[in-house]
Amino acid sequence: MGKQRPGAAPTLEEVAALAGVGRGTVSRVINNVAGVKDSTRRAVQRAVAELGYVPNLAARSLAGRRADAVALVMTEPDWRKFGEPFFSETIRSVGDALADTKMQLLLTQVRTDVERRRFVEYARGGRVDGVLLMSLHADDPLPDMLADAGLPTVMLGRRSGDESITYVDADNAGGVRDAVDHLLSSGRSAVATITGPLDMYVAQCRLRGYREALERAGIDIRPSWIVEGDFTEQSGRAAMAEIIARDPGVDAVFAASDSMAAGALNALRAVGRRVPQDVAVIGFDDFLLAQHTDPRLTTVRQPIEEIGRTMVRLLLEEMEDSPVAWRHVILRTELVLRDSA
């Protein structure tokens, strides 16, 4: 008989120790995920039987039932950012995509190591059938923790260019190249940018698109033209003020979100700069906000509705089929011309 704590229900770790495998392998066997050797699967099943370990997920599976719930996990540590349009638009698009299914959408915030472990235990206990992740920073281990637990997972965006977990993303670099090309073709030559937080791959991609467009045009990029924001309107306002103070000759700015572009418009107005006559401004997202700024915002549209639908489709497929390969989908963007550029 395997060693077990007196009077306590057996844990996943105890099953793993008795079977001589890792905790993730036990999760994959319990979740009936493909790719586990038959001999390993039998060893885990013997340990489960010997210890009497029956997790909620296994009991639910044996009964032929599901939780009929999908978790949308927001990993952004700064709660103030949840007021930004990106979060509400993403939640709406995912909710719309799930509307024709029987799935319940559960929203949760996971920011710390303790919250990550707690959520993985919650999800692995059979309370959700799959997980959607958004607002990931470069070093976030949560996607790998979920994969090790055998939980179907799809991310909005990715943590790096070498991402392995299934994700859906927009063509961030390509969209920004189109935006900066438009500014240059309209006669602008001193083009600045307000980036997102550079520990996020999405912000790195948008900065790369900006650099590529200017370098391709033979324009030397001045360090004073690049200021980091955090995707919020307040950061856009502060960054634009800093850019103008550093280099009053700037005649255009690409902001890596509509919210930051709206902040830039306010900062330019405060110092008497006309848009677009003196300084052209382009944002990224094309949320409703872009149609209500003064002037109306030229922006790069990322297809949030299609992103939501694709994330849900891939997640449902992973829940049903346990595919052997991760899927990576990058969707096209579109430059939407309005009054600010």
Residue pairs with C-beta under 8 A, 6 or more apart in sequence:
1 50
2 14
2 17
2 18
2 47
2 50
2 51
3 14
3 17
3 18
4 10
4 14
4 51
5 14
9 53
10 51
10 52
10 53
11 53
12 23
12 26
12 27
12 53
12 55
12 124
13 23
14 51
14 53
15 26
15 44
15 47
15 48
15 51
15 53
16 22
16 23
16 25
16 26
16 47
18 47
18 50
18 51
19 25
19 26
19 40
19 43
19 44
19 46
19 47
20 43
21 40
21 43
21 44
23 148
24 147
24 148
24 149
24 150
25 36
25 40
25 44
26 44
26 47
26 48
27 33
27 124
27 148
27 149
27 150
28 35
28 36
28 150
29 36
29 40
29 41
29 44
29 45
30 44
30 48
30 55
30 57
30 58
30 61
30 150
31 57
31 61
31 149
31 150
31 151
32 61
32 322
33 150
33 322
34 322
34 324
35 324
36 44
47 53
48 54
48 58
55 124
55 125
55 126
56 125
56 126
56 127
57 124
57 125
57 126
58 126
59 126
60 66
60 67
60 126
66 129
67 126
67 127
67 128
67 129
68 102
68 103
68 104
68 129
69 103
69 104
69 105
69 106
69 127
69 128
69 129
70 98
70 103
70 104
70 105
70 106
70 128
70 129
70 130
70 131
70 132
70 312
70 315
71 106
71 107
71 108
71 119
71 123
71 128
71 130
71 131
71 132
72 91
72 94
72 105
72 106
72 107
72 108
72 132
72 134
73 108
73 109
73 110
73 119
73 131
73 132
73 133
73 134
73 142
74 82
74 87
74 107
74 108
74 109
74 110
74 134
74 135
75 109
75 110
75 111
75 133
75 134
75 135
75 136
75 137
75 140
75 142
76 82
76 87
76 109
76 111
76 135
77 111
78 230
79 109
80 232
81 87
81 135
81 230
81 231
81 232
84 231
84 232
84 233
84 257
84 259
85 258
85 259
85 285
85 287
85 288
85 289
86 231
86 257
86 259
86 285
86 287
87 134
87 135
89 285
89 287
89 304
90 134
90 156
90 304
90 307
90 308
91 107
92 308
93 304
93 305
93 307
93 308
93 309
94 105
94 132
94 308
94 311
94 312
95 105
95 308
96 305
96 308
96 309
97 308
97 309
97 311
97 312
97 313
98 105
98 312
101 312
101 316
103 129
106 128
108 119
109 115
110 116
110 119
110 142
116 141
116 142
116 145
117 145
119 142
120 142
120 145
120 146
120 149
120 151
122 128
123 131
123 146
123 149
123 151
124 149
124 150
124 151
128 151
129 152
129 319
130 151
130 152
130 153
130 154
130 315
130 316
130 318
130 319
131 146
131 151
131 152
131 153
131 154
131 315
132 153
132 154
132 155
132 156
132 311
132 312
132 315
133 142
133 143
133 146
133 153
133 154
133 155
133 156
134 155
134 156
134 157
135 156
135 157
135 200
136 142
136 143
136 155
136 156
136 157
136 158
136 159
136 200
137 159
137 197
137 199
137 200
138 159
138 160
138 199
138 200
138 201
139 159
139 199
140 159
143 153
143 155
143 159
143 165
144 165
146 153
147 153
147 165
152 315
152 318
152 319
152 322
153 165
153 166
153 315
153 318
154 165
154 166
154 167
154 168
154 311
154 314
154 315
154 318
155 163
155 165
155 166
155 167
155 168
156 167
156 168
156 169
156 307
156 311
157 167
157 168
157 169
157 200
157 201
157 202
158 165
158 167
158 169
158 201
158 328
159 201
160 201
161 201
163 201
163 328
164 326
165 326
166 314
166 318
166 326
166 327
166 328
167 328
167 329
168 307
168 310
168 311
168 314
168 329
168 330
168 331
169 202
169 307
169 328
169 329
169 330
169 331
170 302
170 303
170 307
170 330
170 331
170 332
170 333
171 330
171 331
171 332
171 333
172 202
172 205
172 206
172 209
172 284
172 302
172 333
173 205
173 206
173 208
173 209
173 212
174 209
174 332
174 333
175 206
175 209
175 284
175 300
175 302
175 333
175 334
175 335
176 205
176 206
176 207
176 208
176 209
176 210
176 213
176 254
176 256
176 284
176 300
177 209
177 210
177 212
177 213
178 300
178 333
178 335
179 209
179 213
179 254
179 282
179 284
179 298
179 300
179 335
180 191
180 209
180 210
180 213
180 214
180 254
181 213
181 217
182 282
182 298
182 335
182 337
182 341
183 191
183 252
183 254
183 280
183 282
183 341
184 191
184 213
184 214
184 217
184 219
186 280
186 341
188 251
188 252
188 280
189 219
189 251
190 222
190 225
190 247
190 249
190 250
190 251
190 252
191 210
191 214
191 219
191 225
191 250
191 251
191 252
191 253
191 254
192 224
192 225
192 226
192 227
192 243
192 247
192 250
192 252
192 253
192 254
193 207
193 210
193 225
193 226
193 227
193 253
193 254
193 255
193 256
194 227
194 228
194 229
194 235
194 236
194 239
194 240
194 243
194 253
194 254
194 255
194 256
194 260
194 261
194 264
195 203
195 206
195 207
195 226
195 227
195 228
195 229
195 256
196 202
196 203
196 206
196 228
196 229
196 230
196 231
196 256
196 257
196 260
197 203
197 228
197 229
197 230
197 231
198 204
198 207
198 228
203 231
203 256
206 256
206 284
207 226
207 256
210 254
211 221
214 221
215 221
222 247
224 243
224 246
224 247
225 243
225 247
225 250
227 239
227 242
227 243
228 239
229 235
229 236
229 238
229 239
229 255
229 256
229 257
229 260
229 263
231 256
231 257
231 259
231 260
232 259
232 260
232 263
233 259
233 260
233 262
233 263
233 266
234 263
235 260
235 263
236 255
236 257
236 259
236 260
236 261
236 262
236 263
236 264
236 267
237 263
237 264
237 266
237 267
238 263
238 267
239 255
239 260
239 263
239 264
240 253
240 255
240 263
240 264
240 267
240 268
241 267
241 270
241 271
243 250
243 253
244 250
244 267
244 268
244 271
244 273
250 279
251 278
251 279
251 280
252 279
252 280
252 281
252 282
252 341
253 261
253 264
253 279
253 280
253 281
253 282
254 282
254 283
254 284
255 261
255 263
255 264
255 281
255 282
255 283
255 284
256 284
257 283
257 284
257 285
258 283
258 284
258 285
258 286
258 287
258 289
258 290
258 297
258 299
259 283
259 285
259 289
260 283
261 281
261 282
261 283
261 284
261 290
261 293
261 297
261 299
261 340
262 283
262 289
262 293
262 297
264 281
265 275
265 281
265 293
265 294
265 295
265 297
265 340
268 274
268 275
268 278
268 279
268 281
269 275
273 279
275 281
275 295
275 340
276 295
276 339
276 340
276 341
280 298
280 340
280 341
281 297
281 298
281 340
281 341
282 297
282 298
282 299
282 300
282 340
282 341
283 290
283 297
283 298
283 299
283 300
284 299
284 300
284 302
285 299
285 300
285 301
285 302
285 304
286 299
286 300
286 301
286 302
286 334
286 336
287 304
289 297
290 296
290 297
290 299
290 336
290 338
291 297
291 338
293 340
295 338
295 339
295 340
296 338
296 339
296 340
297 338
297 339
297 340
298 335
298 336
298 337
298 338
298 339
298 340
298 341
299 335
299 336
299 338
300 333
300 334
300 335
300 336
301 333
301 334
301 335
301 336
302 331
302 333
303 331
303 332
303 333
303 334
306 331
307 331
310 329
310 331
314 327
314 329
317 323
